[in-house]
Amino acid sequence: MTSHLVRHAAGLPEPPYDGHGHRRRALVGEDDGSVHTGFGLCELLPDGGVPAHVHSYEESFHLLDGSAILDLPEGSYRLEKGDYGLLPTGVPHAWRGAGDSGGRWAEMLAPVPRARYGHDTLAVPALPAREPVRVDVRDPRTRGFGRFEPAQMDPGRQSQDLLAVTASMRTALLVYSGITVKMMIDGDLGAVASTMFMVQYASDGVIGTHDHPFEETYLILEGVAEATLDGERYRLEPGDVAWAGAGCVHGFVNAGHEPLRWLETQAPQPPSRHSYRFTRDWEYLRAALEEKS
């Protein structure tokens, strides 16, 4: 079974828009051997829409460009570039174009939609198309949404004002050696099956080979990465996508001189312990045992 895949943006076909002015480019799914991850890029024309429906999986999204309107039972929301949100399992929702501009977003579906069950999606009666409002992530009524700003990845510019644009303290910046992580969607925002977050590598950023008991997806947004996936090396540039299945040994190096940034997802959610299994640790133990034998 496939344990990883890489899709380069330059070689991806452009799917046609459907009759509603919407299209989805599937990048990771059931046909790729994924069990927990359905990942794709969606585009909506300015006058397009996606009729009301429900899923038997949870959906996370992040607006990459433009804007779109999301209709939910409790209200309608205008989403702009940088906004993200969570649609729990079974919540009716619909998408609308936002007028002058179309919208493009990345979406994470967990667990993976199954073709034999109609992709686990059912149409429902239309939702009221109310006048949309902007999301206020500090308002508990819209705590399933958030907003990402590139400045949030700069450890030297963290402040209460910047932290206030996220809905929980767990979304504060995590800083490693040359690597920063900005949590966007996790259990604090109501997710139960997946996570979504932003990762940035400094020019000397690197993480050694390791694997997880869950699947990960990476959408490169800025910079150039050298990825190692089960011993194979890949050069990843903006628009490229990589997927590492559970047990895939992988590592990353910033292959450029500028910051490297990507959108990452995990499914299912990581366990509280033993999320990482680093190759270096087990090689150390193996060498130590051989030395004593």
C-alpha positions as CSV (number, residue, x, y, z in Angstrom):
1,M,0.0,0.0,0.0
2,T,1.2,3.5,-0.7
3,S,2.8,5.1,2.3
4,H,3.4,8.6,0.8
5,L,2.8,10.7,-2.3
6,V,4.0,13.9,-3.8
7,R,2.0,16.1,-6.3
8,H,3.7,18.9,-8.0
9,A,1.6,21.9,-8.8
10,A,3.0,22.2,-12.4
11,G,1.7,18.8,-13.3
12,L,-1.7,19.0,-11.8
13,P,-4.7,19.1,-14.3
14,E,-7.2,21.9,-14.0
15,P,-10.6,20.3,-13.2
16,P,-13.6,22.0,-14.8
17,Y,-16.1,24.0,-12.8
18,D,-19.4,22.3,-12.1
19,G,-22.8,23.7,-12.9
20,H,-22.7,25.8,-9.8
21,G,-19.4,27.6,-10.4
22,H,-17.3,25.4,-8.0
23,R,-14.5,23.1,-8.6
24,R,-12.3,20.9,-6.4
25,R,-8.8,19.6,-7.1
26,A,-8.4,16.3,-5.1
27,L,-4.8,16.0,-3.9
28,V,-5.1,13.2,-1.3
29,G,-7.9,10.7,-1.0
30,E,-9.2,7.2,-0.9
31,D,-7.6,6.2,-4.2
32,D,-4.2,7.1,-2.8
33,G,-4.4,4.7,0.1
34,S,-5.4,7.3,2.6
35,V,-7.7,6.2,5.4
36,H,-8.0,9.4,7.5
37,T,-7.2,12.3,5.0
38,G,-9.1,13.8,2.2
39,F,-7.2,16.9,1.1
40,G,-8.0,19.2,-1.8
41,L,-8.0,22.8,-3.2
42,C,-11.4,24.3,-3.9
43,E,-12.2,27.3,-6.1
44,L,-15.5,29.3,-6.3
45,L,-16.4,31.8,-9.0
46,P,-17.6,35.2,-7.9
47,D,-21.2,34.2,-8.7
48,G,-20.7,30.5,-7.9
49,G,-22.0,28.4,-5.0
50,V,-22.1,25.0,-3.3
51,P,-25.7,24.0,-2.4
52,A,-26.5,23.1,1.2
53,H,-25.2,19.7,2.3
54,V,-23.9,17.7,5.3
55,H,-20.9,15.4,5.7
56,S,-20.3,12.3,7.9
57,Y,-16.8,13.6,8.4
58,E,-15.4,16.8,9.8
59,E,-14.0,19.5,7.5
60,S,-11.4,22.2,8.1
61,F,-10.6,25.0,5.7
62,H,-8.2,27.8,5.2
63,L,-8.8,30.6,2.7
64,L,-5.7,31.0,0.4
65,D,-7.0,33.7,-1.9
66,G,-10.0,35.9,-2.5
67,S,-13.2,35.6,-0.4
68,A,-16.3,33.5,0.0
69,I,-19.5,33.4,2.0
70,L,-20.2,30.4,4.3
71,D,-23.9,29.9,5.2
72,L,-24.5,28.0,8.4
73,P,-27.8,27.4,10.3
74,E,-26.9,30.1,12.9
75,G,-25.8,32.7,10.3
76,S,-23.8,33.7,7.2
77,Y,-20.1,34.7,7.3
78,R,-17.9,36.5,4.9
79,L,-14.5,34.8,4.8
80,E,-11.3,36.5,3.5
81,K,-7.8,35.4,2.7
82,G,-6.2,34.1,5.9
83,D,-9.4,33.0,7.6
84,Y,-9.9,29.4,8.6
85,G,-12.6,27.4,10.3
86,L,-14.0,24.1,11.3
87,L,-17.3,22.4,10.1
88,P,-18.1,19.6,12.5
89,T,-19.6,16.3,11.3
90,G,-23.3,16.7,10.4
91,V,-23.5,20.5,10.3
92,P,-25.5,21.8,7.3
93,H,-23.5,24.4,5.3
94,A,-23.4,26.0,1.9
95,W,-20.9,28.3,0.1
96,R,-21.5,31.4,-2.0
97,G,-19.4,33.7,-4.0
98,A,-18.6,37.0,-2.4
99,G,-19.3,39.3,-5.3
100,D,-16.3,40.9,-6.9
101,S,-13.8,38.1,-6.3
102,G,-13.8,34.4,-6.3
103,G,-12.4,32.4,-3.5
104,R,-9.8,29.6,-3.2
105,W,-9.3,27.5,-0.1
106,A,-7.6,24.3,1.1
107,E,-9.8,21.8,2.8
108,M,-9.1,18.9,5.1
109,L,-11.7,16.1,5.4
110,A,-11.3,13.5,8.1
111,P,-11.9,10.6,7.9
112,V,-11.5,10.2,4.2
113,P,-14.7,10.4,2.1
114,R,-15.7,7.0,0.6
115,A,-16.8,6.8,-3.0
116,R,-18.9,3.7,-2.3
117,Y,-21.0,5.7,0.1
118,G,-21.6,8.8,-2.1
119,H,-18.4,10.4,-0.7
120,D,-20.2,10.5,2.7
121,T,-22.2,13.7,1.6
122,L,-25.9,14.3,1.5
123,A,-27.9,17.3,0.1
124,V,-30.1,19.1,2.6
125,P,-32.7,21.8,2.2
126,A,-31.4,25.3,1.3
127,L,-30.2,27.5,4.2
128,P,-31.3,31.1,4.5
129,A,-28.8,33.4,2.6
130,R,-28.5,36.1,5.2
131,E,-26.4,39.3,5.0
132,P,-22.9,38.0,5.8
133,V,-20.9,39.3,8.7
134,R,-17.1,39.1,9.2
135,V,-15.9,36.6,11.8
136,D,-14.9,37.9,15.2
137,V,-12.6,35.2,16.6
138,R,-12.9,36.7,20.1
139,D,-16.7,36.2,20.1
140,P,-17.5,32.8,21.7
141,R,-20.4,32.5,19.2
142,T,-17.9,32.2,16.3
143,R,-15.1,30.4,18.1
144,G,-15.0,27.7,15.4
145,F,-13.2,30.3,13.2
146,G,-9.8,31.9,13.3
147,R,-7.5,34.1,11.2
148,F,-3.9,33.6,10.2
149,E,-1.5,36.5,9.6
150,P,2.2,35.9,8.5
151,A,3.4,38.1,11.3
152,Q,2.1,35.4,13.7
153,M,5.1,33.2,12.6
154,D,7.7,35.8,13.9
155,P,8.7,34.9,17.5
156,G,10.0,38.4,17.9
157,R,6.7,40.0,17.2
158,Q,4.4,38.1,19.5
159,S,2.0,40.2,21.5
160,Q,-1.4,40.0,23.2
161,D,-2.8,41.9,20.2
162,L,-1.6,39.2,17.8
163,L,-2.6,36.4,20.1
164,A,-6.1,37.9,20.4
165,V,-6.9,36.9,16.8
166,T,-7.0,33.3,17.7
167,A,-9.6,31.5,19.8
168,S,-7.5,29.7,22.3
169,M,-4.2,30.0,24.1
170,R,-3.1,26.7,22.6
171,T,-2.8,28.6,19.3
172,A,0.1,30.6,20.7
173,L,3.3,30.1,18.7
174,L,5.5,27.0,19.4
175,V,9.2,27.6,18.7
176,Y,11.7,24.9,18.0
177,S,15.3,25.1,16.6
178,G,14.7,27.0,13.4
179,I,11.1,25.9,13.3
180,T,7.9,27.8,14.4
181,V,4.4,26.2,14.5
182,K,1.1,28.1,14.7
183,M,-1.8,25.9,15.7
184,M,-5.0,26.8,13.8
185,I,-7.5,24.0,14.3
186,D,-7.4,21.4,17.1
187,G,-9.5,20.1,19.9
188,D,-9.8,23.5,21.5
189,L,-11.8,24.7,18.4
190,G,-13.9,21.6,18.5
191,A,-12.1,19.3,16.1
192,V,-12.1,15.6,17.0
193,A,-10.6,13.9,14.0
194,S,-7.8,16.2,12.7
195,T,-5.7,19.2,13.2
196,M,-4.6,22.1,10.9
197,F,-1.6,24.4,11.5
198,M,1.0,26.6,9.9
199,V,4.7,25.6,9.9
200,Q,7.7,27.9,9.1
201,Y,11.3,27.0,8.8
202,A,14.1,29.5,9.1
203,S,16.9,29.4,6.5
204,D,18.7,26.8,8.7
205,G,15.5,24.9,9.7
206,V,15.7,21.1,9.6
207,I,13.9,18.2,11.2
208,G,15.4,14.7,11.2
209,T,13.7,11.6,9.8
210,H,10.8,10.3,11.9
211,D,7.3,8.8,11.6
212,H,3.9,9.0,13.3
213,P,0.9,6.8,14.1
214,F,-1.2,9.2,12.0
215,E,-1.3,10.7,8.5
216,E,0.1,14.2,7.6
217,T,-0.4,16.4,4.6
218,Y,1.8,19.4,3.6
219,L,0.8,22.2,1.2
220,I,3.9,24.4,0.4
221,L,3.0,28.1,0.5
222,E,6.4,29.8,0.5
223,G,10.0,28.8,-0.1
224,V,11.6,25.5,-1.2
225,A,11.8,22.3,0.8
226,E,13.9,19.2,0.4
227,A,11.7,16.4,1.7
228,T,12.7,12.8,2.4
229,L,9.9,10.3,2.4
230,D,10.7,6.6,3.0
231,G,14.2,7.2,1.6
232,E,13.1,9.1,-1.5
233,R,14.1,12.7,-2.0
234,Y,11.8,15.4,-3.4
235,R,12.1,19.1,-4.0
236,L,8.9,20.9,-3.0
237,E,7.9,24.4,-4.2
238,P,4.9,26.6,-3.7
239,G,1.7,24.8,-4.7
240,D,3.2,21.3,-4.3
241,V,1.6,18.8,-1.9
242,A,3.1,15.9,0.0
243,W,1.3,13.3,2.1
244,A,2.9,10.9,4.6
245,G,0.9,8.0,5.7
246,A,1.1,6.4,9.1
247,G,4.5,4.8,9.5
248,C,6.1,6.8,6.6
249,V,9.6,7.9,7.7
250,H,10.0,11.5,6.6
251,G,12.1,14.6,7.2
252,F,12.4,18.1,5.9
253,V,15.2,20.7,5.2
254,N,14.8,24.3,4.1
255,A,16.5,24.1,0.7
256,G,16.4,27.9,0.1
257,H,17.8,31.1,1.7
258,E,14.4,32.5,2.6
259,P,11.8,31.2,5.1
260,L,9.9,28.1,4.2
261,R,6.2,27.9,5.1
262,W,3.6,25.3,4.6
263,L,0.0,24.4,5.7
264,E,0.0,21.1,7.5
265,T,-2.8,18.7,8.6
266,Q,-2.8,15.6,10.8
267,A,-5.4,12.9,11.0
268,P,-6.4,11.3,13.3
269,Q,-5.4,13.7,16.0
270,P,-2.0,12.9,17.6
271,P,-1.9,10.8,20.8
272,S,-0.8,12.6,24.0
273,R,2.4,10.5,24.0
274,H,4.6,8.9,21.4
275,S,3.5,11.1,18.5
276,Y,7.0,11.2,17.1
277,R,9.4,8.2,16.5
278,F,12.7,9.7,15.5
279,T,15.1,7.5,13.5
280,R,18.1,9.0,15.4
281,D,16.9,7.8,18.8
282,W,16.5,4.2,17.7
283,E,19.8,4.2,15.8
284,Y,21.5,5.5,18.9
285,L,20.0,2.6,20.9
286,R,21.0,0.1,18.3
287,A,24.6,1.3,18.2
288,A,24.8,1.3,22.0
289,L,23.5,-2.3,22.2
290,E,26.0,-3.4,19.5
291,E,28.9,-1.8,21.3
292,K,28.1,-3.8,24.5
293,S,27.6,-7.1,22.7
